[in-house]
Amino acid sequence: MCSDDVGNKWLSEDIARNVDGLYDELVRSKAIKVMVYSGDDDSVCGSFATQKWLWGMNWTITEERSR
């Protein structure tokens, strides 16, 4: 955690909880638009790990990000 205030309030049973199903449900329901951003200097979850996770979700890009 980047902040002790946040980390100390985090439930220990939630730290390693797999939420892939929740993300998948939200994306497929189209209830919300999702943009995943991963900084190239993130030492906890680097860009490669984020890309691997996204590939594993087998999502189809339906709309390119507008600039």
Predicted model as a PDB file, atoms N, CA, C, CB and O in Angstrom, pLDDT in the B-factor column:
MODEL        1                                                                  
ATOM      1  N   MET A   1       0.834  -1.182   0.000  1.00 49.00           N  
ATOM      2  CA  MET A   1       0.000   0.000   0.000  1.00 49.00           C  
ATOM      3  C   MET A   1       0.878   1.243   0.000  1.00 49.00           C  
ATOM      4  CB  MET A   1      -0.948  -0.001   1.208  1.00 49.00           C  
ATOM      5  O   MET A   1       1.953   1.273   0.599  1.00 49.00           O  
ATOM      6  N   CYS A   2       0.398   2.243  -0.674  1.00 62.00           N  
ATOM      7  CA  CYS A   2       1.142   3.499  -0.735  1.00 62.00           C  
ATOM      8  C   CYS A   2       0.921   4.357   0.506  1.00 62.00           C  
ATOM      9  CB  CYS A   2       0.745   4.279  -1.975  1.00 62.00           C  
ATOM     10  O   CYS A   2       1.681   5.293   0.752  1.00 62.00           O  
ATOM     11  N   SER A   3      -0.094   4.053   1.276  1.00 73.00           N  
ATOM     12  CA  SER A   3      -0.437   4.869   2.432  1.00 73.00           C  
ATOM     13  C   SER A   3      -0.758   3.959   3.616  1.00 73.00           C  
ATOM     14  CB  SER A   3      -1.633   5.805   2.115  1.00 73.00           C  
ATOM     15  O   SER A   3      -1.558   3.033   3.487  1.00 73.00           O  
ATOM     16  N   ASP A   4      -0.142   4.218   4.759  1.00 82.00           N  
ATOM     17  CA  ASP A   4      -0.452   3.445   5.959  1.00 82.00           C  
ATOM     18  C   ASP A   4      -1.905   3.644   6.385  1.00 82.00           C  
ATOM     19  CB  ASP A   4       0.489   3.837   7.101  1.00 82.00           C  
ATOM     20  O   ASP A   4      -2.537   2.717   6.892  1.00 82.00           O  
ATOM     21  N   ASP A   5      -2.437   4.857   6.179  1.00 84.00           N  
ATOM     22  CA  ASP A   5      -3.837   5.116   6.536  1.00 84.00           C  
ATOM     23  C   ASP A   5      -4.769   4.185   5.760  1.00 84.00           C  
ATOM     24  CB  ASP A   5      -4.204   6.593   6.257  1.00 84.00           C  
ATOM     25  O   ASP A   5      -5.729   3.655   6.320  1.00 84.00           O  
ATOM     26  N   VAL A   6      -4.492   3.991   4.495  1.00 78.00           N  
ATOM     27  CA  VAL A   6      -5.305   3.101   3.667  1.00 78.00           C  
ATOM     28  C   VAL A   6      -4.997   1.650   4.019  1.00 78.00           C  
ATOM     29  CB  VAL A   6      -5.052   3.362   2.159  1.00 78.00           C  
ATOM     30  O   VAL A   6      -5.910   0.854   4.238  1.00 78.00           O  
ATOM     31  N   GLY A   7      -3.734   1.311   4.073  1.00 76.00           N  
ATOM     32  CA  GLY A   7      -3.328  -0.068   4.341  1.00 76.00           C  
ATOM     33  C   GLY A   7      -3.823  -0.612   5.663  1.00 76.00           C  
ATOM     34  O   GLY A   7      -4.186  -1.785   5.748  1.00 76.00           O  
ATOM     35  N   ASN A   8      -3.846   0.206   6.688  1.00 82.00           N  
ATOM     36  CA  ASN A   8      -4.289  -0.241   8.009  1.00 82.00           C  
ATOM     37  C   ASN A   8      -5.793  -0.509   8.069  1.00 82.00           C  
ATOM     38  CB  ASN A   8      -3.918   0.791   9.049  1.00 82.00           C  
ATOM     39  O   ASN A   8      -6.261  -1.226   8.954  1.00 82.00           O  
ATOM     40  N   LYS A   9      -6.546   0.062   7.134  1.00 81.00           N  
ATOM     41  CA  LYS A   9      -8.000  -0.145   7.107  1.00 81.00           C  
ATOM     42  C   LYS A   9      -8.401  -1.273   6.157  1.00 81.00           C  
ATOM     43  CB  LYS A   9      -8.705   1.145   6.698  1.00 81.00           C  
ATOM     44  O   LYS A   9      -9.568  -1.664   6.115  1.00 81.00           O  
ATOM     45  N   TRP A  10      -7.441  -1.794   5.398  1.00 77.00           N  
ATOM     46  CA  TRP A  10      -7.711  -2.838   4.420  1.00 77.00           C  
ATOM     47  C   TRP A  10      -7.943  -4.158   5.138  1.00 77.00           C  
ATOM     48  CB  TRP A  10      -6.548  -2.963   3.409  1.00 77.00           C  
ATOM     49  O   TRP A  10      -7.144  -4.548   5.990  1.00 77.00           O  
ATOM     50  N   LEU A  11      -9.020  -4.846   4.809  1.00 80.00           N  
ATOM     51  CA  LEU A  11      -9.301  -6.140   5.434  1.00 80.00           C  
ATOM     52  C   LEU A  11      -8.282  -7.169   4.955  1.00 80.00           C  
ATOM     53  CB  LEU A  11     -10.749  -6.612   5.110  1.00 80.00           C  
ATOM     54  O   LEU A  11      -8.054  -7.307   3.753  1.00 80.00           O  
ATOM     55  N   SER A  12      -7.674  -7.883   5.884  1.00 78.00           N  
ATOM     56  CA  SER A  12      -6.622  -8.834   5.527  1.00 78.00           C  
ATOM     57  C   SER A  12      -7.128  -9.917   4.583  1.00 78.00           C  
ATOM     58  CB  SER A  12      -6.048  -9.473   6.779  1.00 78.00           C  
ATOM     59  O   SER A  12      -6.372 -10.388   3.733  1.00 78.00           O  
ATOM     60  N   GLU A  13      -8.394 -10.325   4.711  1.00 80.00           N  
ATOM     61  CA  GLU A  13      -8.918 -11.371   3.822  1.00 80.00           C  
ATOM     62  C   GLU A  13      -9.165 -10.850   2.397  1.00 80.00           C  
ATOM     63  CB  GLU A  13     -10.220 -11.940   4.398  1.00 80.00           C  
ATOM     64  O   GLU A  13      -9.361 -11.644   1.477  1.00 80.00           O  
ATOM     65  N   ASP A  14      -9.158  -9.534   2.212  1.00 77.00           N  
ATOM     66  CA  ASP A  14      -9.361  -8.968   0.880  1.00 77.00           C  
ATOM     67  C   ASP A  14      -8.064  -8.735   0.110  1.00 77.00           C  
ATOM     68  CB  ASP A  14     -10.106  -7.675   0.995  1.00 77.00           C  
ATOM     69  O   ASP A  14      -8.098  -8.512  -1.101  1.00 77.00           O  
ATOM     70  N   ILE A  15      -6.943  -8.781   0.783  1.00 75.00           N  
ATOM     71  CA  ILE A  15      -5.675  -8.443   0.128  1.00 75.00           C  
ATOM     72  C   ILE A  15      -5.380  -9.366  -1.044  1.00 75.00           C  
ATOM     73  CB  ILE A  15      -4.530  -8.507   1.129  1.00 75.00           C  
ATOM     74  O   ILE A  15      -4.962  -8.889  -2.099  1.00 75.00           O  
ATOM     75  N   ALA A  16      -5.584 -10.666  -0.897  1.00 78.00           N  
ATOM     76  CA  ALA A  16      -5.267 -11.611  -1.961  1.00 78.00           C  
ATOM     77  C   ALA A  16      -6.520 -12.130  -2.671  1.00 78.00           C  
ATOM     78  CB  ALA A  16      -4.478 -12.775  -1.396  1.00 78.00           C  
ATOM     79  O   ALA A  16      -6.451 -13.133  -3.381  1.00 78.00           O  
ATOM     80  N   ARG A  17      -7.648 -11.470  -2.491  1.00 81.00           N  
ATOM     81  CA  ARG A  17      -8.904 -11.919  -3.108  1.00 81.00           C  
ATOM     82  C   ARG A  17      -8.844 -11.703  -4.618  1.00 81.00           C  
ATOM     83  CB  ARG A  17     -10.122 -11.165  -2.499  1.00 81.00           C  
ATOM     84  O   ARG A  17      -8.444 -10.634  -5.079  1.00 81.00           O  
ATOM     85  N   ASN A  18      -9.238 -12.709  -5.380  1.00 86.00           N  
ATOM     86  CA  ASN A  18      -9.264 -12.618  -6.831  1.00 86.00           C  
ATOM     87  C   ASN A  18     -10.550 -11.907  -7.263  1.00 86.00           C  
ATOM     88  CB  ASN A  18      -9.161 -14.032  -7.479  1.00 86.00           C  
ATOM     89  O   ASN A  18     -11.651 -12.381  -6.983  1.00 86.00           O  
ATOM     90  N   VAL A  19     -10.405 -10.783  -7.937  1.00 85.00           N  
ATOM     91  CA  VAL A  19     -11.563 -10.006  -8.375  1.00 85.00           C  
ATOM     92  C   VAL A  19     -11.734 -10.026  -9.896  1.00 85.00           C  
ATOM     93  CB  VAL A  19     -11.436  -8.570  -7.891  1.00 85.00           C  
ATOM     94  O   VAL A  19     -12.467  -9.205 -10.446  1.00 85.00           O  
ATOM     95  N   ASP A  20     -11.065 -10.953 -10.573  1.00 89.00           N  
ATOM     96  CA  ASP A  20     -11.194 -11.046 -12.030  1.00 89.00           C  
ATOM     97  C   ASP A  20     -12.650 -11.191 -12.448  1.00 89.00           C  
ATOM     98  CB  ASP A  20     -10.380 -12.225 -12.563  1.00 89.00           C  
ATOM     99  O   ASP A  20     -13.084 -10.552 -13.407  1.00 89.00           O  
ATOM    100  N   GLY A  21     -13.408 -12.019 -11.744  1.00 89.00           N  
ATOM    101  CA  GLY A  21     -14.816 -12.228 -12.080  1.00 89.00           C  
ATOM    102  C   GLY A  21     -15.629 -10.960 -11.968  1.00 89.00           C  
ATOM    103  O   GLY A  21     -16.524 -10.722 -12.778  1.00 89.00           O  
ATOM    104  N   LEU A  22     -15.328 -10.137 -10.968  1.00 88.00           N  
ATOM    105  CA  LEU A  22     -16.040  -8.874 -10.793  1.00 88.00           C  
ATOM    106  C   LEU A  22     -15.743  -7.928 -11.954  1.00 88.00           C  
ATOM    107  CB  LEU A  22     -15.655  -8.216  -9.453  1.00 88.00           C  
ATOM    108  O   LEU A  22     -16.657  -7.330 -12.521  1.00 88.00           O  
ATOM    109  N   TYR A  23     -14.457  -7.794 -12.308  1.00 86.00           N  
ATOM    110  CA  TYR A  23     -14.085  -6.953 -13.447  1.00 86.00           C  
ATOM    111  C   TYR A  23     -14.759  -7.460 -14.714  1.00 86.00           C  
ATOM    112  CB  TYR A  23     -12.552  -6.922 -13.631  1.00 86.00           C  
ATOM    113  O   TYR A  23     -15.301  -6.668 -15.485  1.00 86.00           O  
ATOM    114  N   ASP A  24     -14.733  -8.768 -14.937  1.00 90.00           N  
ATOM    115  CA  ASP A  24     -15.313  -9.348 -16.128  1.00 90.00           C  
ATOM    116  C   ASP A  24     -16.817  -9.068 -16.199  1.00 90.00           C  
ATOM    117  CB  ASP A  24     -15.048 -10.849 -16.163  1.00 90.00           C  
ATOM    118  O   ASP A  24     -17.342  -8.724 -17.258  1.00 90.00           O  
ATOM    119  N   GLU A  25     -17.497  -9.219 -15.069  1.00 91.00           N  
ATOM    120  CA  GLU A  25     -18.942  -8.957 -15.014  1.00 91.00           C  
ATOM    121  C   GLU A  25     -19.250  -7.497 -15.340  1.00 91.00           C  
ATOM    122  CB  GLU A  25     -19.500  -9.313 -13.625  1.00 91.00           C  
ATOM    123  O   GLU A  25     -20.172  -7.214 -16.106  1.00 91.00           O  
ATOM    124  N   LEU A  26     -18.488  -6.575 -14.768  1.00 87.00           N  
ATOM    125  CA  LEU A  26     -18.708  -5.156 -15.021  1.00 87.00           C  
ATOM    126  C   LEU A  26     -18.462  -4.792 -16.479  1.00 87.00           C  
ATOM    127  CB  LEU A  26     -17.814  -4.323 -14.126  1.00 87.00           C  
ATOM    128  O   LEU A  26     -19.242  -4.053 -17.078  1.00 87.00           O  
ATOM    129  N   VAL A  27     -17.384  -5.308 -17.047  1.00 86.00           N  
ATOM    130  CA  VAL A  27     -17.055  -4.984 -18.435  1.00 86.00           C  
ATOM    131  C   VAL A  27     -18.091  -5.568 -19.388  1.00 86.00           C  
ATOM    132  CB  VAL A  27     -15.657  -5.505 -18.791  1.00 86.00           C  
ATOM    133  O   VAL A  27     -18.568  -4.878 -20.290  1.00 86.00           O  
ATOM    134  N   ARG A  28     -18.437  -6.828 -19.191  1.00 86.00           N  
ATOM    135  CA  ARG A  28     -19.385  -7.480 -20.108  1.00 86.00           C  
ATOM    136  C   ARG A  28     -20.806  -6.925 -19.977  1.00 86.00           C  
ATOM    137  CB  ARG A  28     -19.403  -8.982 -19.854  1.00 86.00           C  
ATOM    138  O   ARG A  28     -21.573  -6.964 -20.939  1.00 86.00           O  
ATOM    139  N   SER A  29     -21.158  -6.416 -18.811  1.00 90.00           N  
ATOM    140  CA  SER A  29     -22.495  -5.839 -18.629  1.00 90.00           C  
ATOM    141  C   SER A  29     -22.611  -4.480 -19.308  1.00 90.00           C  
ATOM    142  CB  SER A  29     -22.820  -5.704 -17.138  1.00 90.00           C  
ATOM    143  O   SER A  29     -23.715  -3.983 -19.533  1.00 90.00           O  
ATOM    144  N   LYS A  30     -21.481  -3.890 -19.629  1.00 84.00           N  
ATOM    145  CA  LYS A  30     -21.421  -2.548 -20.229  1.00 84.00           C  
ATOM    146  C   LYS A  30     -22.055  -1.498 -19.323  1.00 84.00           C  
ATOM    147  CB  LYS A  30     -22.120  -2.544 -21.592  1.00 84.00           C  
ATOM    148  O   LYS A  30     -22.477  -0.438 -19.787  1.00 84.00           O  
ATOM    149  N   ALA A  31     -22.117  -1.800 -18.029  1.00 81.00           N  
ATOM    150  CA  ALA A  31     -22.652  -0.847 -17.059  1.00 81.00           C  
ATOM    151  C   ALA A  31     -21.728   0.349 -16.901  1.00 81.00           C  
ATOM    152  CB  ALA A  31     -22.866  -1.524 -15.706  1.00 81.00           C  
ATOM    153  O   ALA A  31     -22.168   1.458 -16.596  1.00 81.00           O  
ATOM    154  N   ILE A  32     -20.441   0.105 -17.113  1.00 80.00           N  
ATOM    155  CA  ILE A  32     -19.456   1.176 -17.009  1.00 80.00           C  
ATOM    156  C   ILE A  32     -18.425   1.006 -18.117  1.00 80.00           C  
ATOM    157  CB  ILE A  32     -18.773   1.179 -15.610  1.00 80.00           C  
ATOM    158  O   ILE A  32     -18.236  -0.094 -18.636  1.00 80.00           O  
ATOM    159  N   LYS A  33     -17.768   2.089 -18.471  1.00 79.00           N  
ATOM    160  CA  LYS A  33     -16.634   2.015 -19.386  1.00 79.00           C  
ATOM    161  C   LYS A  33     -15.395   1.834 -18.524  1.00 79.00           C  
ATOM    162  CB  LYS A  33     -16.527   3.299 -20.306  1.00 79.00           C  
ATOM    163  O   LYS A  33     -15.295   2.400 -17.435  1.00 79.00           O  
ATOM    164  N   VAL A  34     -14.460   1.047 -19.017  1.00 78.00           N  
ATOM    165  CA  VAL A  34     -13.265   0.753 -18.241  1.00 78.00           C  
ATOM    166  C   VAL A  34     -12.030   1.161 -19.024  1.00 78.00           C  
ATOM    167  CB  VAL A  34     -13.202  -0.739 -17.873  1.00 78.00           C  
ATOM    168  O   VAL A  34     -11.886   0.817 -20.197  1.00 78.00           O  
ATOM    169  N   MET A  35     -11.150   1.889 -18.378  1.00 79.00           N  
ATOM    170  CA  MET A  35      -9.844   2.184 -18.941  1.00 79.00           C  
ATOM    171  C   MET A  35      -8.822   1.712 -17.925  1.00 79.00           C  
ATOM    172  CB  MET A  35      -9.674   3.714 -19.277  1.00 79.00           C  
ATOM    173  O   MET A  35      -8.825   2.167 -16.782  1.00 79.00           O  
ATOM    174  N   VAL A  36      -7.961   0.819 -18.327  1.00 78.00           N  
ATOM    175  CA  VAL A  36      -6.933   0.306 -17.432  1.00 78.00           C  
ATOM    176  C   VAL A  36      -5.650   1.070 -17.717  1.00 78.00           C  
ATOM    177  CB  VAL A  36      -6.729  -1.238 -17.611  1.00 78.00           C  
ATOM    178  O   VAL A  36      -5.195   1.142 -18.859  1.00 78.00           O  
ATOM    179  N   TYR A  37      -5.082   1.632 -16.679  1.00 76.00           N  
ATOM    180  CA  TYR A  37      -3.849   2.402 -16.802  1.00 76.00           C  
ATOM    181  C   TYR A  37      -2.811   1.800 -15.867  1.00 76.00           C  
ATOM    182  CB  TYR A  37      -4.086   3.911 -16.480  1.00 76.00           C  
ATOM    183  O   TYR A  37      -3.093   1.513 -14.704  1.00 76.00           O  
ATOM    184  N   SER A  38      -1.629   1.619 -16.387  1.00 75.00           N  
ATOM    185  CA  SER A  38      -0.538   1.117 -15.562  1.00 75.00           C  
ATOM    186  C   SER A  38       0.702   1.929 -15.875  1.00 75.00           C  
ATOM    187  CB  SER A  38      -0.290  -0.402 -15.804  1.00 75.00           C  
ATOM    188  O   SER A  38       1.170   1.953 -17.014  1.00 75.00           O  
ATOM    189  N   GLY A  39       1.226   2.589 -14.869  1.00 70.00           N  
ATOM    190  CA  GLY A  39       2.417   3.402 -15.077  1.00 70.00           C  
ATOM    191  C   GLY A  39       3.656   2.552 -15.306  1.00 70.00           C  
ATOM    192  O   GLY A  39       3.767   1.450 -14.768  1.00 70.00           O  
ATOM    193  N   ASP A  40       4.573   3.055 -16.094  1.00 69.00           N  
ATOM    194  CA  ASP A  40       5.772   2.282 -16.408  1.00 69.00           C  
ATOM    195  C   ASP A  40       6.775   2.241 -15.258  1.00 69.00           C  
ATOM    196  CB  ASP A  40       6.435   2.853 -17.631  1.00 69.00           C  
ATOM    197  O   ASP A  40       7.738   1.476 -15.309  1.00 69.00           O  
ATOM    198  N   ASP A  41       6.566   3.042 -14.237  1.00 72.00           N  
ATOM    199  CA  ASP A  41       7.464   3.039 -13.077  1.00 72.00           C  
ATOM    200  C   ASP A  41       6.816   2.457 -11.829  1.00 72.00           C  
ATOM    201  CB  ASP A  41       7.932   4.443 -12.787  1.00 72.00           C  
ATOM    202  O   ASP A  41       7.319   2.656 -10.723  1.00 72.00           O  
ATOM    203  N   ASP A  42       5.716   1.744 -11.990  1.00 66.00           N  
ATOM    204  CA  ASP A  42       5.009   1.159 -10.862  1.00 66.00           C  
ATOM    205  C   ASP A  42       5.773  -0.079 -10.391  1.00 66.00           C  
ATOM    206  CB  ASP A  42       3.541   0.799 -11.245  1.00 66.00           C  
ATOM    207  O   ASP A  42       5.884  -1.059 -11.127  1.00 66.00           O  
ATOM    208  N   SER A  43       6.291  -0.034  -9.181  1.00 66.00           N  
ATOM    209  CA  SER A  43       7.113  -1.147  -8.687  1.00 66.00           C  
ATOM    210  C   SER A  43       6.280  -2.284  -8.106  1.00 66.00           C  
ATOM    211  CB  SER A  43       8.079  -0.647  -7.636  1.00 66.00           C  
ATOM    212  O   SER A  43       6.816  -3.365  -7.859  1.00 66.00           O  
ATOM    213  N   VAL A  44       4.988  -2.072  -7.880  1.00 65.00           N  
ATOM    214  CA  VAL A  44       4.136  -3.113  -7.307  1.00 65.00           C  
ATOM    215  C   VAL A  44       3.488  -3.943  -8.401  1.00 65.00           C  
ATOM    216  CB  VAL A  44       3.062  -2.497  -6.409  1.00 65.00           C  
ATOM    217  O   VAL A  44       3.506  -5.172  -8.342  1.00 65.00           O  
ATOM    218  N   CYS A  45       2.923  -3.289  -9.384  1.00 65.00           N  
ATOM    219  CA  CYS A  45       2.245  -3.989 -10.474  1.00 65.00           C  
ATOM    220  C   CYS A  45       2.675  -3.339 -11.774  1.00 65.00           C  
ATOM    221  CB  CYS A  45       0.683  -3.952 -10.310  1.00 65.00           C  
ATOM    222  O   CYS A  45       2.028  -2.411 -12.259  1.00 65.00           O  
ATOM    223  N   GLY A  46       3.750  -3.821 -12.325  1.00 72.00           N  
ATOM    224  CA  GLY A  46       4.323  -3.225 -13.523  1.00 72.00           C  
ATOM    225  C   GLY A  46       3.459  -3.418 -14.757  1.00 72.00           C  
ATOM    226  O   GLY A  46       2.492  -4.180 -14.744  1.00 72.00           O  
ATOM    227  N   SER A  47       3.820  -2.720 -15.818  1.00 78.00           N  
ATOM    228  CA  SER A  47       3.053  -2.763 -17.063  1.00 78.00           C  
ATOM    229  C   SER A  47       2.950  -4.169 -17.636  1.00 78.00           C  
ATOM    230  CB  SER A  47       3.679  -1.845 -18.085  1.00 78.00           C  
ATOM    231  O   SER A  47       1.905  -4.541 -18.169  1.00 78.00           O  
ATOM    232  N   PHE A  48       4.018  -4.956 -17.536  1.00 80.00           N  
ATOM    233  CA  PHE A  48       3.991  -6.320 -18.071  1.00 80.00           C  
ATOM    234  C   PHE A  48       2.932  -7.160 -17.361  1.00 80.00           C  
ATOM    235  CB  PHE A  48       5.374  -6.982 -17.932  1.00 80.00           C  
ATOM    236  O   PHE A  48       2.197  -7.904 -18.010  1.00 80.00           O  
ATOM    237  N   ALA A  49       2.848  -7.052 -16.050  1.00 81.00           N  
ATOM    238  CA  ALA A  49       1.855  -7.817 -15.297  1.00 81.00           C  
ATOM    239  C   ALA A  49       0.442  -7.366 -15.652  1.00 81.00           C  
ATOM    240  CB  ALA A  49       2.095  -7.670 -13.786  1.00 81.00           C  
ATOM    241  O   ALA A  49      -0.469  -8.189 -15.744  1.00 81.00           O  
ATOM    242  N   THR A  50       0.259  -6.076 -15.848  1.00 83.00           N  
ATOM    243  CA  THR A  50      -1.052  -5.563 -16.244  1.00 83.00           C  
ATOM    244  C   THR A  50      -1.429  -6.095 -17.619  1.00 83.00           C  
ATOM    245  CB  THR A  50      -1.060  -4.021 -16.245  1.00 83.00           C  
ATOM    246  O   THR A  50      -2.563  -6.526 -17.826  1.00 83.00           O  
ATOM    247  N   GLN A  51      -0.489  -6.070 -18.560  1.00 84.00           N  
ATOM    248  CA  GLN A  51      -0.758  -6.573 -19.908  1.00 84.00           C  
ATOM    249  C   GLN A  51      -1.089  -8.060 -19.877  1.00 84.00           C  
ATOM    250  CB  GLN A  51       0.445  -6.321 -20.826  1.00 84.00           C  
ATOM    251  O   GLN A  51      -2.006  -8.500 -20.570  1.00 84.00           O  
ATOM    252  N   LYS A  52      -0.363  -8.834 -19.089  1.00 88.00           N  
ATOM    253  CA  LYS A  52      -0.628 -10.271 -18.975  1.00 88.00           C  
ATOM    254  C   LYS A  52      -2.036 -10.512 -18.424  1.00 88.00           C  
ATOM    255  CB  LYS A  52       0.427 -10.949 -18.065  1.00 88.00           C  
ATOM    256  O   LYS A  52      -2.750 -11.396 -18.898  1.00 88.00           O  
ATOM    257  N   TRP A  53      -2.428  -9.725 -17.428  1.00 87.00           N  
ATOM    258  CA  TRP A  53      -3.764  -9.847 -16.847  1.00 87.00           C  
ATOM    259  C   TRP A  53      -4.830  -9.535 -17.898  1.00 87.00           C  
ATOM    260  CB  TRP A  53      -3.914  -8.905 -15.630  1.00 87.00           C  
ATOM    261  O   TRP A  53      -5.817 -10.260 -18.022  1.00 87.00           O  
ATOM    262  N   LEU A  54      -4.626  -8.451 -18.653  1.00 87.00           N  
ATOM    263  CA  LEU A  54      -5.596  -8.078 -19.673  1.00 87.00           C  
ATOM    264  C   LEU A  54      -5.728  -9.156 -20.743  1.00 87.00           C  
ATOM    265  CB  LEU A  54      -5.203  -6.757 -20.312  1.00 87.00           C  
ATOM    266  O   LEU A  54      -6.843  -9.480 -21.149  1.00 87.00           O  
ATOM    267  N   TRP A  55      -4.618  -9.716 -21.204  1.00 90.00           N  
ATOM    268  CA  TRP A  55      -4.669 -10.786 -22.200  1.00 90.00           C  
ATOM    269  C   TRP A  55      -5.431 -11.986 -21.646  1.00 90.00           C  
ATOM    270  CB  TRP A  55      -3.244 -11.204 -22.625  1.00 90.00           C  
ATOM    271  O   TRP A  55      -6.191 -12.629 -22.369  1.00 90.00           O  
ATOM    272  N   GLY A  56      -5.231 -12.282 -20.383  1.00 90.00           N  
ATOM    273  CA  GLY A  56      -5.898 -13.413 -19.751  1.00 90.00           C  
ATOM    274  C   GLY A  56      -7.407 -13.234 -19.617  1.00 90.00           C  
ATOM    275  O   GLY A  56      -8.140 -14.216 -19.500  1.00 90.00           O  
ATOM    276  N   MET A  57      -7.878 -11.984 -19.632  1.00 89.00           N  
ATOM    277  CA  MET A  57      -9.310 -11.717 -19.516  1.00 89.00           C  
ATOM    278  C   MET A  57     -10.042 -11.972 -20.832  1.00 89.00           C  
ATOM    279  CB  MET A  57      -9.540 -10.281 -19.065  1.00 89.00           C  
ATOM    280  O   MET A  57     -11.266 -12.099 -20.838  1.00 89.00           O  
ATOM    281  N   ASN A  58      -9.315 -12.048 -21.939  1.00 88.00           N  
ATOM    282  CA  ASN A  58      -9.903 -12.314 -23.263  1.00 88.00           C  
ATOM    283  C   ASN A  58     -11.001 -11.318 -23.647  1.00 88.00           C  
ATOM    284  CB  ASN A  58     -10.473 -13.721 -23.297  1.00 88.00           C  
ATOM    285  O   ASN A  58     -12.023 -11.703 -24.214  1.00 88.00           O  
ATOM    286  N   TRP A  59     -10.789 -10.059 -23.340  1.00 85.00           N  
ATOM    287  CA  TRP A  59     -11.743  -9.025 -23.704  1.00 85.00           C  
ATOM    288  C   TRP A  59     -11.476  -8.570 -25.134  1.00 85.00           C  
ATOM    289  CB  TRP A  59     -11.664  -7.832 -22.723  1.00 85.00           C  
ATOM    290  O   TRP A  59     -10.366  -8.712 -25.647  1.00 85.00           O  
ATOM    291  N   THR A  60     -12.491  -8.032 -25.758  1.00 80.00           N  
ATOM    292  CA  THR A  60     -12.369  -7.463 -27.090  1.00 80.00           C  
ATOM    293  C   THR A  60     -12.495  -5.951 -26.970  1.00 80.00           C  
ATOM    294  CB  THR A  60     -13.445  -8.046 -28.060  1.00 80.00           C  
ATOM    295  O   THR A  60     -13.409  -5.450 -26.315  1.00 80.00           O  
ATOM    296  N   ILE A  61     -11.591  -5.238 -27.594  1.00 77.00           N  
ATOM    297  CA  ILE A  61     -11.662  -3.775 -27.588  1.00 77.00           C  
ATOM    298  C   ILE A  61     -12.777  -3.371 -28.539  1.00 77.00           C  
ATOM    299  CB  ILE A  61     -10.287  -3.118 -28.003  1.00 77.00           C  
ATOM    300  O   ILE A  61     -12.738  -3.703 -29.724  1.00 77.00           O  
ATOM    301  N   THR A  62     -13.760  -2.663 -28.030  1.00 75.00           N  
ATOM    302  CA  THR A  62     -14.887  -2.241 -28.854  1.00 75.00           C  
ATOM    303  C   THR A  62     -14.822  -0.758 -29.188  1.00 75.00           C  
ATOM    304  CB  THR A  62     -16.192  -2.553 -28.151  1.00 75.00           C  
ATOM    305  O   THR A  62     -15.525  -0.283 -30.080  1.00 75.00           O  
ATOM    306  N   GLU A  63     -13.989  -0.041 -28.482  1.00 74.00           N  
ATOM    307  CA  GLU A  63     -13.890   1.396 -28.712  1.00 74.00           C  
ATOM    308  C   GLU A  63     -12.484   1.844 -28.354  1.00 74.00           C  
ATOM    309  CB  GLU A  63     -14.955   2.180 -27.884  1.00 74.00           C  
ATOM    310  O   GLU A  63     -12.027   1.624 -27.232  1.00 74.00           O  
ATOM    311  N   GLU A  64     -11.799   2.466 -29.292  1.00 75.00           N  
ATOM    312  CA  GLU A  64     -10.463   2.981 -29.015  1.00 75.00           C  
ATOM    313  C   GLU A  64     -10.561   4.208 -28.124  1.00 75.00           C  
ATOM    314  CB  GLU A  64      -9.722   3.319 -30.324  1.00 75.00           C  
ATOM    315  O   GLU A  64     -11.543   4.949 -28.173  1.00 75.00           O  
ATOM    316  N   ARG A  65      -9.547   4.414 -27.321  1.00 71.00           N  
ATOM    317  CA  ARG A  65      -9.484   5.585 -26.448  1.00 71.00           C  
ATOM    318  C   ARG A  65      -9.392   6.834 -27.306  1.00 71.00           C  
ATOM    319  CB  ARG A  65      -8.278   5.496 -25.473  1.00 71.00           C  
ATOM    320  O   ARG A  65      -8.599   6.887 -28.245  1.00 71.00           O  
ATOM    321  N   SER A  66     -10.189   7.831 -26.993  1.00 72.00           N  
ATOM    322  CA  SER A  66     -10.110   9.102 -27.730  1.00 72.00           C  
ATOM    323  C   SER A  66      -9.026   9.957 -27.106  1.00 72.00           C  
ATOM    324  CB  SER A  66     -11.481   9.856 -27.723  1.00 72.00           C  
ATOM    325  O   SER A  66      -8.775   9.891 -25.903  1.00 72.00           O  
ATOM    326  N   ARG A  67      -8.409  10.734 -27.913  1.00 66.00           N  
ATOM    327  CA  ARG A  67      -7.302  11.574 -27.419  1.00 66.00           C  
ATOM    328  C   ARG A  67      -7.749  12.974 -27.179  1.00 66.00           C  
ATOM    329  CB  ARG A  67      -6.147  11.577 -28.390  1.00 66.00           C  
ATOM    330  O   ARG A  67      -6.951  13.814 -26.763  1.00 66.00           O  
TER     331      ARG A  67                                                      
ENDMDL                                                                          
END                                                                             
